[in-house]
Amino acid sequence: MSDMTEKARSFTEHLYQPYAPELVEERDETIKKVYDYNHIYPLDRTAREAKLREILGGVGKTPVIEQPFFTTYGSNTTVGDNFYMNVNGKLMDSGKITIGDNVFIAPNVCIITEQHPLNVEQRNEGLEYTHPITIGNNVWIATNVNVLPGVTIGDNCVIGAGSVVTRDIPANSLAVGVPAKVIRHLDNAREN
């Protein structure tokens, strides 16, 4: 693995150096794009969508991310059709983030692929790992949720407000808490 770039290493879930010059340069470019995005007039939806398509690695139909918004790279995130992220959304995508169709994300949600080592010497060298995150179709993530590295959230799930998702959530589940636990199966029949 010694001949791999640090970016390539970051996708292998092994330690890599995020302060390598090529990664710093890529993050700096993203900072500029995100700054521009956050300063587009909020009602200029056409300009906002065009800039999102420039920032993110893949975008389906009718994406909306409210301002302000932050992402580490953007290019490592793909979102499906009808994606909505409310204000103060953070996509910490040093690793891959894959989000399906019809996903709705409330304010102050952070999706984090980065993990720092427990070993103090490695941490002090600035090394980190990444673990990909996958969010299925028809998922609702409520306000103030943190989705931690390596998690998969299945189709048709709801993640309750303030939850910290530390492990996979199976499809059709309502999960809440710190750490988030499945408290109910959702049959997706219309509730009365």
Backbone as ProteinMPNN parsed JSONL, in Angstrom:
{"seq_chain_A": "MSDMTEKARSFTEHLYQPYAPELVEERDETIKKVYDYNHIYPLDRTAREAKLREILGGVGKTPVIEQPFFTTYGSNTTVGDNFYMNVNGKLMDSGKITIGDNVFIAPNVCIITEQHPLNVEQRNEGLEYTHPITIGNNVWIATNVNVLPGVTIGDNCVIGAGSVVTRDIPANSLAVGVPAKVIRHLDNAREN", "coords_chain_A": {"N_chain_A": [[0.815, -1.202, 0.0], [2.166, 1.111, 0.077], [2.624, 2.599, -2.232], [0.292, 3.871, -2.77], [-1.815, 6.762, -3.083], [-2.578, 9.201, -0.547], [-5.273, 9.831, -0.582], [-6.367, 7.588, -1.893], [-5.697, 5.671, 0.022], [-7.363, 6.535, 2.051], [-9.829, 5.531, 1.38], [-9.603, 2.863, 1.894], [-10.023, 2.174, 4.476], [-7.848, 2.14, 6.156], [-5.212, 3.598, 8.161], [-4.452, 6.938, 7.254], [-2.924, 9.985, 6.011], [-4.434, 12.916, 6.473], [-3.443, 15.457, 6.097], [-1.854, 15.523, 3.922], [-0.405, 17.173, 1.103], [-1.955, 17.096, -1.364], [-4.517, 16.452, -0.466], [-5.087, 18.544, 1.286], [-5.123, 20.641, -0.556], [-7.322, 19.86, -2.121], [-9.389, 20.0, -0.207], [-9.281, 22.747, 0.323], [-10.203, 23.786, -2.114], [-12.818, 22.85, -1.998], [-13.725, 24.28, 0.22], [-13.837, 26.856, -0.856], [-15.869, 26.508, -2.808], [-18.042, 25.787, -1.175], [-18.264, 28.065, 0.389], [-19.06, 29.888, -1.609], [-21.524, 28.683, -2.281], [-22.967, 28.973, 0.131], [-23.365, 31.668, 0.087], [-25.044, 32.283, -1.954], [-28.017, 33.845, -3.041], [-30.768, 32.892, -1.111], [-33.286, 32.342, -2.341], [-32.689, 31.875, -4.945], [-33.0, 29.291, -6.388], [-32.261, 27.831, -8.648], [-29.56, 28.534, -9.119], [-28.49, 27.597, -6.73], [-28.956, 24.809, -6.926], [-27.36, 24.223, -9.179], [-24.8, 24.81, -8.179], [-24.641, 22.917, -6.115], [-24.491, 20.605, -7.653], [-21.991, 20.94, -8.644], [-20.442, 20.73, -6.373], [-21.015, 18.253, -4.999], [-20.404, 14.683, -5.386], [-22.235, 13.142, -6.799], [-25.549, 13.649, -7.844], [-29.024, 13.358, -7.602], [-32.361, 13.932, -8.923], [-33.927, 17.058, -8.198], [-32.474, 18.149, -5.795], [-32.108, 19.583, -2.529], [-30.333, 21.557, -0.377], [-30.305, 23.339, 2.446], [-29.016, 26.545, 3.398], [-26.903, 27.599, 6.132], [-24.359, 25.283, 5.024], [-22.07, 22.546, 5.249], [-19.33, 20.689, 3.963], [-16.689, 18.287, 3.836], [-15.23, 17.373, 1.552], [-17.147, 16.94, -0.442], [-17.107, 15.786, -3.041], [-16.978, 13.129, -2.397], [-19.468, 12.337, -1.731], [-22.637, 11.076, -2.606], [-25.982, 11.703, -3.549], [-29.4, 10.722, -3.809], [-32.481, 10.987, -5.745], [-34.784, 13.645, -4.953], [-33.703, 14.661, -2.56], [-33.338, 16.163, 0.606], [-31.842, 18.428, 2.782], [-31.791, 20.13, 5.757], [-31.013, 23.304, 7.447], [-27.629, 23.967, 8.606], [-26.478, 21.501, 8.01], [-24.073, 18.872, 7.885], [-21.734, 17.195, 6.007], [-19.372, 15.137, 6.513], [-17.194, 14.032, 4.689], [-14.68, 12.558, 4.246], [-14.428, 9.914, 3.819], [-16.518, 7.699, 1.85], [-19.88, 8.732, 1.351], [-23.031, 7.59, 0.83], [-26.208, 8.249, -0.212], [-29.61, 7.514, -0.492], [-32.719, 7.722, -2.421], [-35.353, 10.107, -1.773], [-34.688, 11.061, 0.817], [-34.827, 12.738, 3.833], [-33.51, 15.215, 5.812], [-33.229, 16.721, 8.882], [-32.637, 19.934, 10.637], [-29.246, 20.657, 11.777], [-27.831, 18.219, 11.537], [-25.228, 15.841, 11.484], [-23.176, 13.94, 9.479], [-20.714, 11.66, 9.637], [-17.707, 10.438, 8.458], [-15.111, 10.178, 9.31], [-12.661, 8.909, 11.579], [-10.676, 9.032, 14.423], [-7.552, 7.635, 15.547], [-7.185, 5.493, 18.466], [-4.717, 5.213, 19.529], [-2.306, 7.239, 20.913], [0.101, 8.282, 19.801], [-0.269, 7.93, 17.028], [-2.537, 9.509, 16.69], [-1.514, 12.015, 17.402], [0.178, 12.4, 15.264], [-1.576, 13.187, 13.409], [-2.98, 11.327, 11.962], [-5.74, 9.459, 10.556], [-8.703, 7.395, 10.158], [-11.14, 6.365, 7.73], [-14.56, 5.405, 7.399], [-17.064, 4.138, 5.377], [-20.39, 5.488, 4.903], [-23.729, 4.529, 4.49], [-26.921, 5.433, 3.519], [-30.171, 4.445, 3.131], [-33.108, 4.394, 0.969], [-35.959, 6.6, 1.337], [-35.666, 7.632, 3.951], [-35.896, 9.305, 7.057], [-34.229, 11.617, 8.927], [-34.123, 13.001, 11.983], [-33.844, 16.172, 13.795], [-30.641, 17.311, 15.064], [-29.137, 14.911, 14.973], [-26.396, 12.654, 14.991], [-24.58, 10.769, 12.758], [-22.429, 8.186, 12.829], [-19.091, 6.981, 11.824], [-18.985, 4.323, 9.403], [-21.586, 3.346, 9.439], [-24.647, 1.852, 8.325], [-27.818, 2.789, 7.328], [-30.886, 1.429, 6.898], [-33.471, 1.125, 4.295], [-36.467, 3.124, 4.515], [-36.346, 4.018, 7.165], [-36.647, 5.804, 10.313], [-34.918, 8.124, 12.184], [-34.733, 9.195, 15.393], [-34.922, 12.459, 16.993], [-31.929, 13.975, 18.201], [-30.467, 11.658, 18.373], [-27.625, 9.403, 18.38], [-26.132, 7.655, 16.023], [-24.533, 4.747, 16.074], [-24.238, 2.226, 15.111], [-25.313, -0.168, 12.591], [-28.623, 0.26, 11.292], [-31.446, -1.6, 10.797], [-33.602, -1.966, 7.898], [-36.826, -0.343, 7.752], [-37.15, 0.633, 10.395], [-37.645, 2.36, 13.51], [-35.445, 4.264, 15.189], [-33.935, 5.457, 18.14], [-32.143, 7.511, 20.52], [-29.097, 7.567, 22.573], [-26.58, 5.506, 22.656], [-28.197, 5.185, 19.425], [-31.004, 3.069, 19.311], [-33.062, 0.489, 18.002], [-36.455, 0.882, 18.403], [-38.85, 0.232, 17.44], [-40.546, -1.537, 14.854], [-41.316, -0.399, 11.643], [-44.173, -0.532, 9.749], [-44.973, 0.948, 7.667], [-47.601, 1.383, 6.967], [-50.343, 3.604, 6.558], [-50.588, 5.846, 9.208], [-53.056, 6.494, 11.674]], "CA_chain_A": [[0.0, 0.0, 0.0], [3.021, 2.292, 0.186], [2.593, 3.408, -3.448], [-1.032, 4.494, -2.893], [-1.955, 8.139, -2.612], [-3.29, 9.287, 0.733], [-6.712, 9.772, -0.878], [-6.705, 6.182, -2.131], [-5.625, 4.999, 1.328], [-8.506, 6.922, 2.885], [-10.982, 4.696, 1.02], [-9.326, 1.471, 2.244], [-10.295, 2.063, 5.906], [-6.577, 2.079, 6.871], [-4.702, 4.914, 8.533], [-3.915, 7.787, 6.186], [-2.538, 11.328, 6.458], [-5.326, 13.899, 5.852], [-2.75, 16.714, 5.848], [-1.034, 15.417, 2.713], [-0.663, 18.375, 0.295], [-3.035, 16.966, -2.355], [-5.801, 16.48, 0.23], [-5.281, 19.923, 1.761], [-5.51, 21.433, -1.73], [-8.7, 19.499, -2.489], [-10.294, 20.58, 0.799], [-9.317, 24.194, 0.112], [-11.108, 24.03, -3.25], [-14.189, 22.636, -1.505], [-14.054, 25.42, 1.089], [-14.235, 27.96, -1.738], [-17.171, 26.193, -3.41], [-19.073, 25.831, -0.133], [-18.429, 29.485, 0.705], [-19.899, 30.454, -2.672], [-22.87, 28.125, -2.137], [-23.624, 29.567, 1.294], [-23.615, 33.087, -0.166], [-26.034, 32.452, -3.029], [-29.315, 34.304, -2.538], [-31.497, 31.662, -0.797], [-34.41, 32.052, -3.226], [-32.187, 31.54, -6.281], [-32.923, 27.826, -6.309], [-31.55, 27.319, -9.825], [-28.123, 28.698, -8.86], [-28.125, 26.704, -5.627], [-28.87, 23.435, -7.442], [-26.19, 24.13, -10.059], [-23.596, 24.776, -7.342], [-24.621, 21.605, -5.456], [-24.015, 19.626, -8.637], [-20.549, 21.172, -8.762], [-19.793, 20.356, -5.112], [-21.183, 16.845, -4.633], [-19.925, 13.696, -6.346], [-23.362, 12.667, -7.592], [-26.782, 14.279, -7.365], [-30.224, 12.975, -8.329], [-33.301, 14.999, -9.279], [-34.468, 18.002, -7.204], [-31.798, 18.204, -4.496], [-32.147, 20.837, -1.78], [-29.583, 21.668, 0.872], [-30.477, 24.701, 2.946], [-27.814, 27.216, 3.855], [-25.554, 27.217, 5.762], [-24.054, 23.878, 4.778], [-20.635, 22.263, 5.236], [-18.84, 19.368, 3.597], [-15.232, 18.216, 3.832], [-14.818, 17.302, 0.144], [-18.307, 16.985, -1.326], [-16.953, 14.838, -4.144], [-17.102, 11.768, -1.882], [-20.87, 12.143, -1.359], [-23.671, 11.01, -3.642], [-27.348, 11.74, -3.034], [-30.382, 10.317, -4.798], [-33.567, 11.893, -6.101], [-35.653, 14.208, -3.921], [-32.912, 14.773, -1.326], [-33.505, 17.427, 1.315], [-31.093, 18.611, 4.027], [-32.121, 21.426, 6.333], [-29.898, 24.186, 7.809], [-26.515, 23.484, 9.418], [-26.126, 20.128, 7.687], [-22.643, 18.628, 7.708], [-21.356, 15.931, 5.377], [-17.945, 14.981, 6.777], [-17.023, 12.944, 3.716], [-13.344, 12.091, 3.877], [-14.792, 8.619, 3.264], [-17.699, 7.74, 0.982], [-21.242, 8.819, 1.877], [-23.993, 7.258, -0.224], [-27.552, 8.524, 0.296], [-30.597, 7.101, -1.488], [-33.806, 8.594, -2.854], [-36.385, 10.525, -0.81], [-34.112, 11.162, 2.159], [-35.095, 14.039, 4.426], [-32.623, 15.415, 6.944], [-33.634, 17.911, 9.641], [-31.52, 20.818, 10.982], [-28.156, 20.318, 12.697], [-27.437, 16.809, 11.433], [-23.843, 15.641, 11.06], [-22.874, 12.595, 8.989], [-19.269, 11.704, 9.844], [-16.99, 9.218, 8.063], [-13.767, 10.186, 9.873], [-12.441, 8.384, 12.923], [-9.284, 9.203, 14.852], [-7.062, 6.441, 16.243], [-7.084, 5.52, 19.925], [-3.293, 5.297, 19.826], [-1.988, 8.662, 21.046], [1.15, 8.678, 18.858], [-0.885, 8.043, 15.694], [-3.431, 10.665, 16.723], [-0.685, 13.213, 17.406], [0.73, 12.54, 13.915], [-2.652, 13.675, 12.563], [-3.533, 10.234, 11.169], [-7.13, 9.092, 10.792], [-9.339, 6.371, 9.333], [-12.517, 6.661, 7.338], [-15.433, 4.26, 7.214], [-18.172, 4.657, 4.567], [-21.757, 5.523, 5.439], [-24.781, 4.335, 3.493], [-28.285, 5.718, 3.983], [-31.061, 3.907, 2.109], [-34.2, 5.196, 0.42], [-37.135, 6.919, 2.163], [-35.212, 7.757, 5.338], [-36.059, 10.6, 7.703], [-33.308, 11.796, 10.044], [-34.63, 14.163, 12.71], [-32.889, 17.205, 14.179], [-29.537, 17.08, 16.003], [-28.641, 13.533, 14.917], [-25.052, 12.377, 14.5], [-24.404, 9.441, 12.173], [-20.997, 7.969, 12.993], [-18.428, 6.241, 10.744], [-19.226, 2.919, 9.113], [-22.982, 2.979, 9.665], [-25.64, 1.733, 7.26], [-29.211, 2.965, 7.751], [-31.682, 0.772, 5.867], [-34.611, 1.81, 3.682], [-37.717, 3.406, 5.238], [-36.093, 4.224, 8.601], [-36.744, 7.109, 10.956], [-33.967, 8.268, 13.283], [-35.315, 10.203, 16.28], [-34.16, 13.669, 17.314], [-30.876, 13.9, 19.191], [-29.845, 10.332, 18.412], [-26.274, 9.177, 17.887], [-26.196, 6.353, 15.353], [-23.198, 4.162, 16.19], [-24.232, 0.912, 14.441], [-26.288, -0.306, 11.512], [-30.045, 0.253, 11.619], [-32.101, -2.366, 9.735], [-34.7, -1.331, 7.166], [-38.151, -0.257, 8.369], [-36.989, 0.753, 11.845], [-37.581, 3.621, 14.23], [-34.329, 4.17, 16.122], [-33.759, 6.676, 18.929], [-31.314, 7.44, 21.712], [-27.644, 7.7, 22.559], [-26.566, 5.328, 21.212], [-29.509, 4.891, 18.839], [-31.468, 1.676, 19.352], [-34.354, 0.268, 17.357], [-37.518, 0.738, 19.402], [-40.095, -0.195, 16.803], [-40.557, -1.848, 13.432], [-42.285, 0.435, 10.919], [-44.766, -1.281, 8.631], [-45.251, 1.96, 6.663], [-49.025, 1.58, 6.711], [-50.723, 4.95, 6.958], [-50.978, 5.934, 10.625], [-54.273, 7.296, 11.937]], "C_chain_A": [[0.856, 1.263, 0.0], [3.005, 3.16, -1.062], [1.235, 4.068, -3.683], [-0.97, 5.951, -2.476], [-2.694, 8.122, -1.274], [-4.802, 9.239, 0.508], [-7.139, 8.333, -1.119], [-6.679, 5.398, -0.824], [-6.853, 5.313, 2.174], [-9.736, 6.072, 2.584], [-10.783, 3.23, 1.372], [-9.621, 1.167, 3.707], [-9.021, 1.795, 6.711], [-6.171, 3.504, 7.248], [-4.172, 5.651, 7.306], [-3.648, 9.169, 6.766], [-3.422, 12.372, 5.76], [-4.657, 15.235, 5.551], [-1.759, 16.603, 4.702], [-1.393, 16.582, 1.791], [-1.818, 18.242, -0.694], [-4.411, 16.99, -1.693], [-6.103, 17.865, 0.784], [-5.745, 20.8, 0.604], [-6.954, 21.14, -2.141], [-9.706, 20.071, -1.493], [-10.398, 22.09, 0.64], [-10.24, 24.565, -1.051], [-12.563, 23.86, -2.823], [-14.624, 23.79, -0.612], [-14.522, 26.603, 0.244], [-15.628, 27.722, -2.325], [-18.294, 26.297, -2.382], [-19.32, 27.271, 0.31], [-19.338, 30.143, -0.329], [-21.343, 29.974, -2.542], [-23.622, 28.825, -1.008], [-23.923, 31.05, 1.126], [-24.485, 33.339, -1.396], [-27.333, 32.925, -2.381], [-30.213, 33.084, -2.324], [-32.656, 31.325, -1.727], [-33.979, 31.799, -4.671], [-31.919, 30.038, -6.327], [-32.174, 27.215, -7.49], [-30.037, 27.406, -9.612], [-27.67, 27.765, -7.745], [-27.992, 25.268, -6.122], [-27.647, 23.252, -8.333], [-24.91, 24.028, -9.236], [-23.504, 23.455, -6.584], [-24.082, 20.533, -6.4], [-22.514, 19.762, -8.873], [-19.808, 20.666, -7.523], [-19.836, 18.846, -4.883], [-20.743, 15.913, -5.759], [-21.001, 13.129, -7.245], [-24.644, 13.175, -6.982], [-27.94, 13.818, -8.245], [-31.078, 14.19, -8.672], [-33.724, 15.775, -8.034], [-33.784, 17.951, -5.838], [-31.978, 19.573, -3.844], [-31.279, 20.667, -0.544], [-29.675, 23.123, 1.297], [-29.137, 25.243, 3.442], [-27.97, 27.597, 5.327], [-25.381, 25.705, 5.754], [-22.545, 23.721, 4.824], [-20.392, 20.853, 4.727], [-17.318, 19.413, 3.537], [-14.692, 18.248, 2.411], [-16.002, 17.473, -0.804], [-18.243, 15.921, -2.4], [-17.082, 13.391, -3.695], [-18.527, 11.434, -1.445], [-21.739, 12.061, -2.592], [-25.035, 10.985, -2.954], [-28.31, 11.402, -4.165], [-31.4, 11.394, -5.103], [-34.282, 12.403, -4.853], [-34.959, 14.261, -2.565], [-33.132, 16.144, -0.709], [-32.692, 17.403, 2.598], [-31.351, 20.025, 4.522], [-30.854, 22.143, 6.821], [-28.882, 23.504, 8.719], [-26.206, 22.009, 9.208], [-24.635, 20.002, 7.446], [-22.44, 17.238, 7.134], [-19.838, 15.817, 5.491], [-17.463, 13.777, 5.958], [-15.58, 12.708, 3.284], [-13.442, 10.665, 3.346], [-16.052, 8.778, 2.441], [-18.983, 7.845, 1.808], [-22.172, 8.59, 0.699], [-25.387, 7.377, 0.369], [-28.554, 8.239, -0.816], [-31.611, 8.169, -1.835], [-34.737, 8.928, -1.685], [-35.866, 10.512, 0.628], [-34.289, 12.602, 2.633], [-34.299, 14.156, 5.72], [-32.945, 16.753, 7.591], [-32.413, 18.783, 9.979], [-30.489, 20.169, 11.903], [-27.791, 18.84, 12.696], [-26.018, 16.736, 10.89], [-23.64, 14.171, 10.699], [-21.358, 12.53, 8.848], [-18.617, 10.393, 9.433], [-15.628, 9.102, 8.73], [-13.747, 9.632, 11.294], [-10.96, 8.537, 13.255], [-8.84, 7.988, 15.648], [-7.068, 6.622, 17.763], [-5.633, 5.663, 20.364], [-2.856, 6.754, 19.796], [-0.913, 9.111, 20.054], [0.58, 8.866, 17.448], [-1.789, 9.269, 15.627], [-2.628, 11.962, 16.661], [0.023, 13.439, 16.077], [-0.329, 13.044, 12.932], [-3.302, 12.599, 11.711], [-5.002, 10.016, 11.51], [-7.529, 7.947, 9.88], [-10.611, 6.981, 8.756], [-13.257, 5.342, 7.168], [-16.68, 4.774, 6.49], [-19.506, 4.594, 5.299], [-22.718, 5.367, 4.28], [-26.127, 4.593, 4.155], [-29.219, 5.325, 2.846], [-32.094, 4.914, 1.625], [-35.266, 5.467, 1.486], [-36.793, 7.011, 3.644], [-35.455, 9.187, 5.817], [-35.122, 10.624, 8.905], [-33.692, 13.103, 10.73], [-33.489, 15.055, 13.205], [-31.844, 16.731, 15.184], [-29.066, 15.631, 16.072], [-27.203, 13.541, 14.424], [-25.023, 10.941, 13.996], [-22.903, 9.208, 12.115], [-20.422, 7.03, 11.927], [-18.846, 4.782, 10.648], [-20.655, 2.45, 9.211], [-23.741, 2.834, 8.348], [-27.022, 1.887, 7.894], [-30.066, 2.431, 6.609], [-32.829, 1.62, 5.35], [-35.738, 2.023, 4.696], [-37.536, 3.616, 6.74], [-36.403, 5.657, 9.022], [-35.761, 7.093, 12.119], [-34.436, 9.448, 14.125], [-34.355, 11.32, 16.644], [-33.126, 13.41, 18.402], [-30.143, 12.575, 19.255], [-28.409, 10.37, 17.913], [-26.253, 7.756, 17.335], [-24.783, 5.787, 15.287], [-23.094, 2.805, 15.505], [-25.351, 0.853, 13.429], [-27.712, -0.348, 12.058], [-30.752, -0.494, 10.486], [-33.272, -1.604, 9.116], [-35.976, -1.343, 8.007], [-38.109, -0.158, 9.89], [-37.125, 2.196, 12.293], [-36.492, 3.447, 15.272], [-34.157, 5.507, 16.825], [-32.729, 6.425, 20.022], [-29.84, 7.619, 21.456], [-27.085, 6.518, 23.338], [-27.962, 4.938, 20.709], [-29.787, 3.392, 18.884], [-32.819, 1.594, 18.663], [-35.393, 0.064, 18.447], [-38.822, 0.235, 18.785], [-39.845, -0.527, 15.346], [-41.631, -0.971, 12.787], [-42.843, -0.367, 9.759], [-45.16, -0.366, 7.485], [-46.69, 2.003, 6.194], [-49.373, 2.982, 7.193], [-51.194, 4.959, 8.397], [-52.194, 6.838, 10.753], [-54.124, 8.079, 13.2]], "O_chain_A": [[0.322, 2.37, -0.07], [3.337, 4.343, -0.984], [1.047, 4.751, -4.689], [-0.17, 6.329, -1.62], [-3.352, 7.141, -0.926], [-5.531, 8.668, 1.32], [-8.17, 7.901, -0.601], [-7.543, 4.553, -0.589], [-7.33, 4.462, 2.924], [-10.598, 5.908, 3.448], [-11.693, 2.424, 1.175], [-9.486, 0.022, 4.137], [-9.096, 1.279, 7.826], [-6.711, 4.48, 6.727], [-3.529, 5.061, 6.438], [-4.088, 9.485, 7.871], [-3.197, 12.686, 4.591], [-5.223, 16.062, 4.837], [-0.917, 17.483, 4.521], [-2.565, 16.949, 1.7], [-2.592, 19.186, -0.852], [-5.371, 17.488, -2.282], [-7.251, 18.309, 0.756], [-6.657, 21.611, 0.764], [-7.713, 22.052, -2.469], [-10.758, 20.572, -1.891], [-11.478, 22.658, 0.802], [-10.973, 25.551, -0.973], [-13.433, 24.628, -3.234], [-15.771, 24.229, -0.682], [-15.493, 27.274, 0.594], [-16.465, 28.624, -2.337], [-19.366, 26.827, -2.675], [-20.46, 27.653, 0.577], [-20.269, 30.866, 0.023], [-22.276, 30.765, -2.677], [-24.776, 29.22, -1.173], [-24.653, 31.629, 1.93], [-24.641, 34.482, -1.826], [-27.701, 32.461, -1.302], [-30.409, 32.307, -3.259], [-32.986, 30.151, -1.893], [-34.823, 31.536, -5.528], [-30.774, 29.587, -6.308], [-31.52, 26.183, -7.338], [-29.315, 26.45, -9.895], [-26.577, 27.205, -7.813], [-27.028, 24.582, -5.782], [-26.969, 22.228, -8.248], [-24.027, 23.236, -9.567], [-22.408, 22.918, -6.421], [-23.313, 19.663, -5.992], [-21.851, 18.799, -9.259], [-18.664, 20.22, -7.624], [-18.807, 18.231, -4.603], [-20.714, 16.299, -6.928], [-20.704, 12.676, -8.35], [-24.821, 13.145, -5.765], [-27.861, 13.874, -9.472], [-30.593, 15.321, -8.709], [-33.858, 15.206, -6.95], [-34.449, 17.731, -4.826], [-31.999, 20.597, -4.528], [-31.473, 19.737, 0.24], [-29.193, 24.021, 0.608], [-28.252, 24.49, 3.847], [-29.088, 27.896, 5.747], [-26.136, 24.961, 6.38], [-21.813, 24.65, 4.481], [-21.156, 19.935, 5.024], [-16.73, 20.449, 3.225], [-13.81, 19.045, 2.092], [-15.864, 18.09, -1.861], [-19.228, 15.225, -2.643], [-17.277, 12.507, -4.529], [-18.77, 10.378, -0.859], [-21.606, 12.866, -3.514], [-25.219, 10.339, -1.923], [-28.075, 11.746, -5.324], [-31.211, 12.563, -4.765], [-34.379, 11.708, -3.842], [-35.562, 13.942, -1.541], [-33.116, 17.16, -1.404], [-32.822, 16.485, 3.407], [-31.154, 20.996, 3.792], [-29.746, 21.642, 6.627], [-29.212, 22.602, 9.49], [-25.725, 21.339, 10.122], [-24.005, 20.896, 6.881], [-22.902, 16.241, 7.688], [-19.108, 16.347, 4.654], [-17.343, 12.664, 6.469], [-15.289, 12.663, 2.089], [-12.631, 10.254, 2.517], [-16.597, 9.878, 2.344], [-19.156, 7.156, 2.813], [-22.111, 9.302, -0.304], [-25.715, 6.691, 1.337], [-28.366, 8.674, -1.952], [-31.404, 9.356, -1.584], [-34.888, 8.149, -0.744], [-36.53, 10.013, 1.536], [-33.946, 13.552, 1.93], [-34.401, 13.308, 6.607], [-32.937, 17.791, 6.929], [-31.285, 18.419, 9.649], [-30.799, 19.273, 12.689], [-27.477, 18.276, 13.744], [-25.649, 17.463, 9.968], [-23.897, 13.278, 11.506], [-20.776, 13.253, 8.04], [-18.933, 9.344, 9.994], [-15.038, 8.022, 8.718], [-14.663, 9.846, 12.088], [-10.097, 8.202, 12.443], [-9.647, 7.372, 16.345], [-6.969, 7.737, 18.275], [-5.355, 6.176, 21.448], [-3.013, 7.432, 18.781], [-1.006, 10.213, 19.514], [0.904, 9.836, 16.762], [-1.802, 9.982, 14.624], [-3.008, 12.898, 15.958], [0.432, 14.563, 15.787], [-0.027, 13.3, 11.766], [-4.095, 12.915, 10.825], [-5.452, 10.345, 12.608], [-6.801, 7.577, 8.959], [-11.095, 8.0, 9.247], [-12.669, 4.311, 6.841], [-17.293, 5.744, 6.937], [-19.718, 3.766, 6.185], [-22.554, 5.983, 3.227], [-26.431, 4.044, 5.214], [-29.078, 5.813, 1.725], [-31.967, 6.118, 1.844], [-35.452, 4.677, 2.411], [-37.541, 6.525, 4.491], [-35.246, 10.149, 5.077], [-35.203, 9.77, 9.788], [-33.6, 14.177, 10.136], [-32.315, 14.722, 13.046], [-32.109, 15.878, 16.031], [-28.639, 15.174, 17.132], [-26.835, 14.329, 13.553], [-25.393, 10.012, 14.714], [-22.183, 9.939, 11.435], [-21.171, 6.364, 11.212], [-19.037, 4.099, 11.655], [-20.916, 1.254, 9.077], [-23.517, 3.578, 7.394], [-27.353, 1.208, 8.866], [-29.981, 2.92, 5.483], [-33.125, 2.688, 5.887], [-35.936, 1.219, 5.607], [-38.476, 3.412, 7.507], [-36.419, 6.581, 8.209], [-35.764, 6.172, 12.936], [-34.527, 10.571, 13.63], [-33.136, 11.151, 16.607], [-33.398, 12.726, 19.389], [-29.279, 12.39, 20.112], [-28.024, 11.242, 17.135], [-26.346, 6.783, 18.083], [-23.939, 6.283, 14.54], [-21.993, 2.282, 15.331], [-26.232, 1.713, 13.407], [-27.976, -0.905, 13.124], [-30.672, -0.073, 9.332], [-33.851, -0.714, 9.738], [-36.183, -2.217, 8.848], [-38.915, -0.773, 10.588], [-36.775, 3.128, 11.569], [-36.595, 2.583, 16.142], [-34.223, 6.562, 16.195], [-32.472, 5.283, 20.402], [-29.386, 7.794, 20.325], [-27.115, 6.528, 24.568], [-28.791, 4.43, 21.464], [-28.937, 2.568, 18.547], [-33.622, 2.523, 18.737], [-35.246, -0.805, 19.306], [-39.763, -0.135, 19.488], [-39.035, 0.117, 14.681], [-42.726, -0.822, 13.33], [-42.1, -0.828, 8.893], [-45.627, -0.835, 6.446], [-46.987, 2.583, 5.15], [-48.761, 3.488, 8.134], [-52.079, 4.192, 8.777], [-52.335, 7.822, 10.026], [-55.038, 8.809, 13.584]]}, "name": "protein", "num_of_chains": 1, "seq": "MSDMTEKARSFTEHLYQPYAPELVEERDETIKKVYDYNHIYPLDRTAREAKLREILGGVGKTPVIEQPFFTTYGSNTTVGDNFYMNVNGKLMDSGKITIGDNVFIAPNVCIITEQHPLNVEQRNEGLEYTHPITIGNNVWIATNVNVLPGVTIGDNCVIGAGSVVTRDIPANSLAVGVPAKVIRHLDNAREN"}
